[in-house]
Amino acid sequence: MAEPRNRYSTVSLVLHWLIAALVITQVALIAGHEAVEGDRTFLNLHKSVGLGILILTLGRLGWRIANPALPLPEDMPRWQKLVARATHLLFYLLLIAMPLVGWAASSAAGRDIVWFGLFNWPLLPIGGGREMAGSLMDLHEAAAKALYVLIALHVAGALKHHFMDRDNVLHRMIPWIPRRP
């Protein structure tokens, strides 16, 4: 009988940490955009990275369906397991919805999306002009705030597992942390 896996696959690890790094990059790009009014360089990069996050998240979701998550510790309370699963589900939802809403906002406003300067990303067939784009951007920004809350919850949960529960949950996603017996 095969020994159960004690960490996520390399593909899962790379996608997790790459998407996490890109989300942090998004925050920096928006801060840069707000700091230099009138220059759209940061905003254009933000759009490209956002669409990259969409593609990677869809890939990660497909990988996750084909390679289910590791089971949570048996002694973990049921409510914590539910919160963990809900948090992951909400991550997928937001990491797919946010780029789609941003794409829709650019499309409604008729603003081109030049993907990393390589080609024009096709705009969605959405009308409504600036008013619709503004409403969509309000939704995009609200989703970003929800994402910040999820990130804080996710990091707090990982640290709780490592320092308080002293289990191997964090080791599964950061393999160079020594595994506890």
Helices and strands as residue ranges (DSSP letters): H 10-35, H 41-66, H 78-109, E 113-115, E 119-121, H 129-159, I 160-165, H 169-173
